[in-house]
Amino acid sequence: MPAQTITQVEAFMGIKAAMAAAGFDLSLLTPETRIGTDLPIDSLEMVEIVLDLEHRFGVPLDDREVRRCATLRDLTDLVLNAQMGQ
């Protein structure tokens, strides 16, 4: 069964929830937050977050595309694009 279509706000809120579950401070998370620069995130944490997002939204996320995401907005767009591709 295909995943229900989500909005940009819902996608970003899901990303914030996944980041909070990984131990990141919600007050630091905005769409402009830079992954790796503003958020000191290692590769294992990113894998855990991506797995959470894939489960949460019911979409596969390509590892190469995830690594290209510079900001949380980019990651939000990736989730939305992955969902539209289903």
Biopython code that builds the backbone (N, CA, C, O; Angstrom):
import numpy as np
from Bio.PDB.StructureBuilder import StructureBuilder

atoms = [
    (1, "MET", "N", (0.848, -1.178, 0.000)),
    (1, "MET", "CA", (0.000, 0.000, 0.000)),
    (1, "MET", "C", (0.891, 1.238, 0.000)),
    (1, "MET", "O", (1.796, 1.319, 0.831)),
    (2, "PRO", "N", (0.678, 2.214, -0.898)),
    (2, "PRO", "CA", (1.514, 3.409, -0.957)),
    (2, "PRO", "C", (1.351, 4.275, 0.291)),
    (2, "PRO", "O", (0.296, 4.304, 0.925)),
    (3, "ALA", "N", (2.426, 4.973, 0.617)),
    (3, "ALA", "CA", (2.387, 5.879, 1.762)),
    (3, "ALA", "C", (1.464, 7.054, 1.452)),
    (3, "ALA", "O", (1.329, 7.458, 0.297)),
    (4, "GLN", "N", (0.835, 7.595, 2.484)),
    (4, "GLN", "CA", (-0.024, 8.756, 2.326)),
    (4, "GLN", "C", (0.844, 9.960, 1.976)),
    (4, "GLN", "O", (1.932, 10.128, 2.526)),
    (5, "THR", "N", (0.363, 10.793, 1.064)),
    (5, "THR", "CA", (1.111, 11.982, 0.676)),
    (5, "THR", "C", (1.218, 12.930, 1.871)),
    (5, "THR", "O", (0.244, 13.167, 2.585)),
    (6, "ILE", "N", (2.410, 13.459, 2.070)),
    (6, "ILE", "CA", (2.656, 14.370, 3.196)),
    (6, "ILE", "C", (3.011, 15.751, 2.670)),
    (6, "ILE", "O", (3.404, 15.914, 1.515)),
    (7, "THR", "N", (2.865, 16.735, 3.536)),
    (7, "THR", "CA", (3.221, 18.105, 3.188)),
    (7, "THR", "C", (4.668, 18.369, 3.576)),
    (7, "THR", "O", (5.302, 17.563, 4.257)),
    (8, "GLN", "N", (5.172, 19.501, 3.135)),
    (8, "GLN", "CA", (6.533, 19.889, 3.496)),
    (8, "GLN", "C", (6.658, 20.058, 5.009)),
    (8, "GLN", "O", (7.666, 19.668, 5.598)),
    (9, "VAL", "N", (5.646, 20.631, 5.627)),
    (9, "VAL", "CA", (5.670, 20.828, 7.081)),
    (9, "VAL", "C", (5.685, 19.476, 7.793)),
    (9, "VAL", "O", (6.442, 19.288, 8.746)),
    (10, "GLU", "N", (4.853, 18.530, 7.336)),
    (10, "GLU", "CA", (4.828, 17.206, 7.954)),
    (10, "GLU", "C", (6.170, 16.497, 7.783)),
    (10, "GLU", "O", (6.649, 15.836, 8.704)),
    (11, "ALA", "N", (6.769, 16.636, 6.612)),
    (11, "ALA", "CA", (8.076, 16.020, 6.373)),
    (11, "ALA", "C", (9.123, 16.615, 7.316)),
    (11, "ALA", "O", (9.906, 15.882, 7.920)),
    (12, "PHE", "N", (9.134, 17.934, 7.439)),
    (12, "PHE", "CA", (10.116, 18.578, 8.313)),
    (12, "PHE", "C", (9.885, 18.190, 9.777)),
    (12, "PHE", "O", (10.843, 17.964, 10.516)),
    (13, "MET", "N", (8.629, 18.114, 10.193)),
    (13, "MET", "CA", (8.341, 17.718, 11.573)),
    (13, "MET", "C", (8.799, 16.279, 11.822)),
    (13, "MET", "O", (9.286, 15.968, 12.908)),
    (14, "GLY", "N", (8.649, 15.408, 10.836)),
    (14, "GLY", "CA", (9.143, 14.037, 10.969)),
    (14, "GLY", "C", (10.657, 13.991, 11.071)),
    (14, "GLY", "O", (11.212, 13.204, 11.838)),
    (15, "ILE", "N", (11.326, 14.839, 10.296)),
    (15, "ILE", "CA", (12.789, 14.919, 10.362)),
    (15, "ILE", "C", (13.213, 15.426, 11.742)),
    (15, "ILE", "O", (14.153, 14.898, 12.337)),
    (16, "LYS", "N", (12.521, 16.447, 12.249)),
    (16, "LYS", "CA", (12.833, 16.941, 13.588)),
    (16, "LYS", "C", (12.641, 15.846, 14.635)),
    (16, "LYS", "O", (13.450, 15.717, 15.554)),
    (17, "ALA", "N", (11.578, 15.062, 14.502)),
    (17, "ALA", "CA", (11.321, 13.983, 15.453)),
    (17, "ALA", "C", (12.428, 12.929, 15.386)),
    (17, "ALA", "O", (12.875, 12.427, 16.417)),
    (18, "ALA", "N", (12.865, 12.597, 14.173)),
    (18, "ALA", "CA", (13.948, 11.618, 14.014)),
    (18, "ALA", "C", (15.252, 12.162, 14.599)),
    (18, "ALA", "O", (16.004, 11.427, 15.240)),
    (19, "MET", "N", (15.514, 13.446, 14.378)),
    (19, "MET", "CA", (16.732, 14.065, 14.917)),
    (19, "MET", "C", (16.665, 14.136, 16.448)),
    (19, "MET", "O", (17.671, 13.918, 17.123)),
    (20, "ALA", "N", (15.497, 14.436, 16.991)),
    (20, "ALA", "CA", (15.340, 14.477, 18.445)),
    (20, "ALA", "C", (15.544, 13.084, 19.041)),
    (20, "ALA", "O", (16.161, 12.937, 20.096)),
    (21, "ALA", "N", (15.020, 12.065, 18.356)),
    (21, "ALA", "CA", (15.197, 10.688, 18.831)),
    (21, "ALA", "C", (16.673, 10.295, 18.842)),
    (21, "ALA", "O", (17.094, 9.448, 19.629)),
    (22, "ALA", "N", (17.456, 10.921, 17.957)),
    (22, "ALA", "CA", (18.896, 10.659, 17.900)),
    (22, "ALA", "C", (19.667, 11.513, 18.906)),
    (22, "ALA", "O", (20.888, 11.404, 19.009)),
    (23, "GLY", "N", (18.951, 12.364, 19.648)),
    (23, "GLY", "CA", (19.588, 13.137, 20.707)),
    (23, "GLY", "C", (19.899, 14.585, 20.380)),
    (23, "GLY", "O", (20.571, 15.262, 21.158)),
    (24, "PHE", "N", (19.423, 15.074, 19.245)),
    (24, "PHE", "CA", (19.693, 16.465, 18.885)),
    (24, "PHE", "C", (18.669, 17.398, 19.519)),
    (24, "PHE", "O", (17.502, 17.042, 19.680)),
    (25, "ASP", "N", (19.121, 18.594, 19.877)),
    (25, "ASP", "CA", (18.296, 19.614, 20.511)),
    (25, "ASP", "C", (17.343, 20.207, 19.471)),
    (25, "ASP", "O", (17.786, 20.765, 18.467)),
    (26, "LEU", "N", (16.036, 20.085, 19.710)),
    (26, "LEU", "CA", (15.042, 20.596, 18.772)),
    (26, "LEU", "C", (15.198, 22.089, 18.504)),
    (26, "LEU", "O", (14.876, 22.554, 17.411)),
    (27, "SER", "N", (15.685, 22.841, 19.478)),
    (27, "SER", "CA", (15.812, 24.284, 19.296)),
    (27, "SER", "C", (16.861, 24.637, 18.237)),
    (27, "SER", "O", (16.872, 25.760, 17.733)),
    (28, "LEU", "N", (17.739, 23.693, 17.896)),
    (28, "LEU", "CA", (18.775, 23.936, 16.885)),
    (28, "LEU", "C", (18.308, 23.604, 15.471)),
    (28, "LEU", "O", (19.015, 23.884, 14.502)),
    (29, "LEU", "N", (17.120, 23.009, 15.347)),
    (29, "LEU", "CA", (16.696, 22.462, 14.070)),
    (29, "LEU", "C", (15.737, 23.391, 13.328)),
    (29, "LEU", "O", (14.581, 23.558, 13.717)),
    (30, "THR", "N", (16.236, 23.980, 12.271)),
    (30, "THR", "CA", (15.433, 24.788, 11.360)),
    (30, "THR", "C", (15.688, 24.258, 9.953)),
    (30, "THR", "O", (16.627, 23.490, 9.742)),
    (31, "PRO", "N", (14.868, 24.655, 8.997)),
    (31, "PRO", "CA", (15.136, 24.203, 7.626)),
    (31, "PRO", "C", (16.527, 24.601, 7.125)),
    (31, "PRO", "O", (17.105, 23.912, 6.284)),
    (32, "GLU", "N", (17.055, 25.689, 7.631)),
    (32, "GLU", "CA", (18.365, 26.173, 7.184)),
    (32, "GLU", "C", (19.534, 25.546, 7.939)),
    (32, "GLU", "O", (20.691, 25.792, 7.600)),
    (33, "THR", "N", (19.244, 24.740, 8.958)),
    (33, "THR", "CA", (20.307, 24.087, 9.730)),
    (33, "THR", "C", (21.156, 23.235, 8.793)),
    (33, "THR", "O", (20.643, 22.405, 8.043)),
    (34, "ARG", "N", (22.474, 23.461, 8.854)),
    (34, "ARG", "CA", (23.398, 22.728, 7.975)),
    (34, "ARG", "C", (23.833, 21.428, 8.626)),
    (34, "ARG", "O", (24.321, 21.408, 9.756)),
    (35, "ILE", "N", (23.645, 20.344, 7.886)),
    (35, "ILE", "CA", (24.018, 19.017, 8.360)),
    (35, "ILE", "C", (25.550, 18.923, 8.362)),
    (35, "ILE", "O", (26.196, 19.195, 7.350)),
    (36, "GLY", "N", (26.109, 18.543, 9.483)),
    (36, "GLY", "CA", (27.557, 18.395, 9.583)),
    (36, "GLY", "C", (28.260, 19.655, 10.055)),
    (36, "GLY", "O", (29.317, 19.576, 10.680)),
    (37, "THR", "N", (27.689, 20.816, 9.766)),
    (37, "THR", "CA", (28.293, 22.079, 10.200)),
    (37, "THR", "C", (27.605, 22.568, 11.469)),
    (37, "THR", "O", (28.242, 22.711, 12.513)),
    (38, "ASP", "N", (26.300, 22.823, 11.373)),
    (38, "ASP", "CA", (25.533, 23.258, 12.545)),
    (38, "ASP", "C", (25.212, 22.066, 13.449)),
    (38, "ASP", "O", (25.092, 22.205, 14.666)),
    (39, "LEU", "N", (25.077, 20.898, 12.829)),
    (39, "LEU", "CA", (24.794, 19.664, 13.572)),
    (39, "LEU", "C", (26.003, 18.750, 13.478)),
    (39, "LEU", "O", (26.285, 18.214, 12.407)),
    (40, "PRO", "N", (26.718, 18.563, 14.567)),
    (40, "PRO", "CA", (27.849, 17.637, 14.533)),
    (40, "PRO", "C", (27.321, 16.200, 14.494)),
    (40, "PRO", "O", (27.042, 15.603, 15.534)),
    (41, "ILE", "N", (27.190, 15.664, 13.299)),
    (41, "ILE", "CA", (26.562, 14.361, 13.123)),
    (41, "ILE", "C", (27.545, 13.407, 12.458)),
    (41, "ILE", "O", (28.165, 13.746, 11.450)),
    (42, "ASP", "N", (27.683, 12.228, 13.018)),
    (42, "ASP", "CA", (28.589, 11.259, 12.404)),
    (42, "ASP", "C", (27.808, 10.325, 11.484)),
    (42, "ASP", "O", (26.578, 10.363, 11.446)),
    (43, "SER", "N", (28.524, 9.497, 10.754)),
    (43, "SER", "CA", (27.878, 8.664, 9.742)),
    (43, "SER", "C", (26.921, 7.643, 10.359)),
    (43, "SER", "O", (25.883, 7.348, 9.766)),
    (44, "LEU", "N", (27.242, 7.104, 11.520)),
    (44, "LEU", "CA", (26.350, 6.147, 12.167)),
    (44, "LEU", "C", (25.044, 6.818, 12.582)),
    (44, "LEU", "O", (23.966, 6.258, 12.386)),
    (45, "GLU", "N", (25.141, 8.005, 13.149)),
    (45, "GLU", "CA", (23.928, 8.741, 13.524)),
    (45, "GLU", "C", (23.076, 9.028, 12.287)),
    (45, "GLU", "O", (21.851, 8.926, 12.338)),
    (46, "MET", "N", (23.724, 9.388, 11.179)),
    (46, "MET", "CA", (22.973, 9.683, 9.967)),
    (46, "MET", "C", (22.266, 8.440, 9.447)),
    (46, "MET", "O", (21.128, 8.522, 8.984)),
    (47, "VAL", "N", (22.928, 7.293, 9.520)),
    (47, "VAL", "CA", (22.291, 6.043, 9.092)),
    (47, "VAL", "C", (21.052, 5.773, 9.952)),
    (47, "VAL", "O", (20.003, 5.395, 9.431)),
    (48, "GLU", "N", (21.174, 5.964, 11.249)),
    (48, "GLU", "CA", (20.037, 5.739, 12.145)),
    (48, "GLU", "C", (18.887, 6.693, 11.827)),
    (48, "GLU", "O", (17.723, 6.292, 11.840)),
    (49, "ILE", "N", (19.207, 7.935, 11.546)),
    (49, "ILE", "CA", (18.180, 8.925, 11.219)),
    (49, "ILE", "C", (17.505, 8.564, 9.897)),
    (49, "ILE", "O", (16.282, 8.641, 9.783)),
    (50, "VAL", "N", (18.291, 8.173, 8.908)),
    (50, "VAL", "CA", (17.731, 7.800, 7.602)),
    (50, "VAL", "C", (16.819, 6.577, 7.747)),
    (50, "VAL", "O", (15.736, 6.542, 7.163)),
    (51, "LEU", "N", (17.249, 5.583, 8.514)),
    (51, "LEU", "CA", (16.403, 4.412, 8.739)),
    (51, "LEU", "C", (15.091, 4.807, 9.418)),
    (51, "LEU", "O", (14.027, 4.298, 9.067)),
    (52, "ASP", "N", (15.173, 5.706, 10.379)),
    (52, "ASP", "CA", (13.981, 6.216, 11.052)),
    (52, "ASP", "C", (13.063, 6.890, 10.034)),
    (52, "ASP", "O", (11.858, 6.640, 10.025)),
    (53, "LEU", "N", (13.624, 7.740, 9.180)),
    (53, "LEU", "CA", (12.819, 8.453, 8.182)),
    (53, "LEU", "C", (12.180, 7.494, 7.185)),
    (53, "LEU", "O", (11.017, 7.655, 6.814)),
    (54, "GLU", "N", (12.945, 6.499, 6.756)),
    (54, "GLU", "CA", (12.391, 5.516, 5.816)),
    (54, "GLU", "C", (11.199, 4.785, 6.441)),
    (54, "GLU", "O", (10.183, 4.561, 5.785)),
    (55, "HIS", "N", (11.339, 4.422, 7.704)),
    (55, "HIS", "CA", (10.253, 3.747, 8.413)),
    (55, "HIS", "C", (9.080, 4.699, 8.640)),
    (55, "HIS", "O", (7.924, 4.340, 8.412)),
    (56, "ARG", "N", (9.385, 5.901, 9.085)),
    (56, "ARG", "CA", (8.357, 6.894, 9.430)),
    (56, "ARG", "C", (7.506, 7.267, 8.211)),
    (56, "ARG", "O", (6.287, 7.395, 8.317)),
    (57, "PHE", "N", (8.156, 7.440, 7.057)),
    (57, "PHE", "CA", (7.446, 7.909, 5.873)),
    (57, "PHE", "C", (7.159, 6.814, 4.845)),
    (57, "PHE", "O", (6.453, 7.052, 3.865)),
    (58, "GLY", "N", (7.698, 5.627, 5.064)),
    (58, "GLY", "CA", (7.432, 4.529, 4.153)),
    (58, "GLY", "C", (8.047, 4.693, 2.777)),
    (58, "GLY", "O", (7.489, 4.237, 1.779)),
    (59, "VAL", "N", (9.215, 5.355, 2.727)),
    (59, "VAL", "CA", (9.901, 5.573, 1.445)),
    (59, "VAL", "C", (11.377, 5.193, 1.576)),
    (59, "VAL", "O", (11.978, 5.383, 2.634)),
    (60, "PRO", "N", (11.956, 4.659, 0.508)),
    (60, "PRO", "CA", (13.408, 4.426, 0.533)),
    (60, "PRO", "C", (14.135, 5.733, 0.225)),
    (60, "PRO", "O", (13.694, 6.513, -0.619)),
    (61, "LEU", "N", (15.244, 5.965, 0.908)),
    (61, "LEU", "CA", (16.067, 7.150, 0.653)),
    (61, "LEU", "C", (17.431, 6.683, 0.168)),
    (61, "LEU", "O", (18.093, 5.886, 0.832)),
    (62, "ASP", "N", (17.842, 7.172, -0.972)),
    (62, "ASP", "CA", (19.121, 6.796, -1.568)),
    (62, "ASP", "C", (20.267, 7.400, -0.762)),
    (62, "ASP", "O", (20.288, 8.604, -0.504)),
    (63, "ASP", "N", (21.220, 6.556, -0.366)),
    (63, "ASP", "CA", (22.355, 7.017, 0.447)),
    (63, "ASP", "C", (23.130, 8.142, -0.223)),
    (63, "ASP", "O", (23.533, 9.100, 0.438)),
    (64, "ARG", "N", (23.339, 8.033, -1.525)),
    (64, "ARG", "CA", (24.083, 9.093, -2.238)),
    (64, "ARG", "C", (23.336, 10.414, -2.192)),
    (64, "ARG", "O", (23.940, 11.473, -2.022)),
    (65, "GLU", "N", (22.017, 10.345, -2.343)),
    (65, "GLU", "CA", (21.209, 11.567, -2.287)),
    (65, "GLU", "C", (21.227, 12.168, -0.875)),
    (65, "GLU", "O", (21.291, 13.386, -0.711)),
    (66, "VAL", "N", (21.170, 11.312, 0.123)),
    (66, "VAL", "CA", (21.219, 11.794, 1.513)),
    (66, "VAL", "C", (22.530, 12.530, 1.759)),
    (66, "VAL", "O", (22.542, 13.600, 2.367)),
    (67, "ARG", "N", (23.634, 11.955, 1.286)),
    (67, "ARG", "CA", (24.950, 12.595, 1.498)),
    (67, "ARG", "C", (25.057, 13.945, 0.797)),
    (67, "ARG", "O", (25.864, 14.783, 1.201)),
    (68, "ARG", "N", (24.267, 14.170, -0.237)),
    (68, "ARG", "CA", (24.278, 15.458, -0.944)),
    (68, "ARG", "C", (23.473, 16.533, -0.220)),
    (68, "ARG", "O", (23.570, 17.711, -0.564)),
    (69, "CYS", "N", (22.691, 16.150, 0.764)),
    (69, "CYS", "CA", (21.859, 17.110, 1.489)),
    (69, "CYS", "C", (22.752, 17.976, 2.387)),
    (69, "CYS", "O", (23.429, 17.474, 3.284)),
    (70, "ALA", "N", (22.737, 19.270, 2.126)),
    (70, "ALA", "CA", (23.547, 20.194, 2.921)),
    (70, "ALA", "C", (22.774, 20.738, 4.117)),
    (70, "ALA", "O", (23.360, 21.048, 5.154)),
    (71, "THR", "N", (21.451, 20.851, 3.966)),
    (71, "THR", "CA", (20.620, 21.423, 5.028)),
    (71, "THR", "C", (19.441, 20.499, 5.320)),
    (71, "THR", "O", (19.172, 19.552, 4.582)),
    (72, "LEU", "N", (18.748, 20.801, 6.413)),
    (72, "LEU", "CA", (17.546, 20.027, 6.718)),
    (72, "LEU", "C", (16.461, 20.279, 5.677)),
    (72, "LEU", "O", (15.621, 19.409, 5.447)),
    (73, "ARG", "N", (16.460, 21.444, 5.046)),
    (73, "ARG", "CA", (15.517, 21.705, 3.951)),
    (73, "ARG", "C", (15.794, 20.742, 2.791)),
    (73, "ARG", "O", (14.864, 20.201, 2.193)),
    (74, "ASP", "N", (17.070, 20.536, 2.479)),
    (74, "ASP", "CA", (17.424, 19.583, 1.424)),
    (74, "ASP", "C", (16.920, 18.182, 1.770)),
    (74, "ASP", "O", (16.401, 17.472, 0.909)),
    (75, "LEU", "N", (17.075, 17.794, 3.028)),
    (75, "LEU", "CA", (16.624, 16.474, 3.469)),
    (75, "LEU", "C", (15.098, 16.386, 3.388)),
    (75, "LEU", "O", (14.550, 15.354, 3.001)),
    (76, "THR", "N", (14.421, 17.466, 3.753)),
    (76, "THR", "CA", (12.957, 17.517, 3.634)),
    (76, "THR", "C", (12.540, 17.327, 2.186)),
    (76, "THR", "O", (11.640, 16.541, 1.889)),
    (77, "ASP", "N", (13.193, 18.047, 1.289)),
    (77, "ASP", "CA", (12.880, 17.929, -0.140)),
    (77, "ASP", "C", (13.139, 16.508, -0.641)),
    (77, "ASP", "O", (12.378, 15.989, -1.458)),
    (78, "LEU", "N", (14.203, 15.884, -0.155)),
    (78, "LEU", "CA", (14.518, 14.514, -0.551)),
    (78, "LEU", "C", (13.400, 13.560, -0.133)),
    (78, "LEU", "O", (12.991, 12.701, -0.914)),
    (79, "VAL", "N", (12.906, 13.711, 1.098)),
    (79, "VAL", "CA", (11.812, 12.868, 1.573)),
    (79, "VAL", "C", (10.571, 13.075, 0.699)),
    (79, "VAL", "O", (9.920, 12.110, 0.300)),
    (80, "LEU", "N", (10.252, 14.328, 0.406)),
    (80, "LEU", "CA", (9.072, 14.624, -0.418)),
    (80, "LEU", "C", (9.228, 14.051, -1.831)),
    (80, "LEU", "O", (8.293, 13.464, -2.376)),
    (81, "ASN", "N", (10.398, 14.225, -2.407)),
    (81, "ASN", "CA", (10.649, 13.698, -3.761)),
    (81, "ASN", "C", (10.595, 12.181, -3.789)),
    (81, "ASN", "O", (10.090, 11.592, -4.745)),
    (82, "ALA", "N", (11.116, 11.542, -2.736)),
    (82, "ALA", "CA", (11.075, 10.088, -2.664)),
    (82, "ALA", "C", (9.636, 9.613, -2.588)),
    (82, "ALA", "O", (9.276, 8.601, -3.190)),
    (83, "GLN", "N", (8.826, 10.330, -1.859)),
    (83, "GLN", "CA", (7.427, 9.936, -1.739)),
    (83, "GLN", "C", (6.690, 10.135, -3.059)),
    (83, "GLN", "O", (5.860, 9.304, -3.429)),
    (84, "MET", "N", (6.972, 11.202, -3.763)),
    (84, "MET", "CA", (6.311, 11.444, -5.046)),
    (84, "MET", "C", (6.727, 10.410, -6.083)),
    (84, "MET", "O", (5.977, 10.125, -7.017)),
    (85, "GLY", "N", (7.924, 9.847, -5.920)),
    (85, "GLY", "CA", (8.427, 8.853, -6.856)),
    (85, "GLY", "C", (7.806, 7.492, -6.677)),
    (85, "GLY", "O", (8.028, 6.608, -7.504)),
    (86, "GLN", "N", (7.034, 7.289, -5.622)),
    (86, "GLN", "CA", (6.426, 5.974, -5.387)),
    (86, "GLN", "C", (5.198, 5.791, -6.220)),
    (86, "GLN", "O", (4.556, 4.743, -6.151)),
]
sb = StructureBuilder()
sb.init_structure("model")
sb.init_model(0)
sb.init_chain("A")
sb.init_seg("    ")
for serial, (resi, resn, name, xyz) in enumerate(atoms, 1):
    if name == "N":
        sb.init_residue(resn, " ", resi, " ")
    sb.init_atom(name, np.array(xyz, "f"), 0.0, 1.0, " ", f" {name:<3s}", serial, name[0])
structure = sb.get_structure()
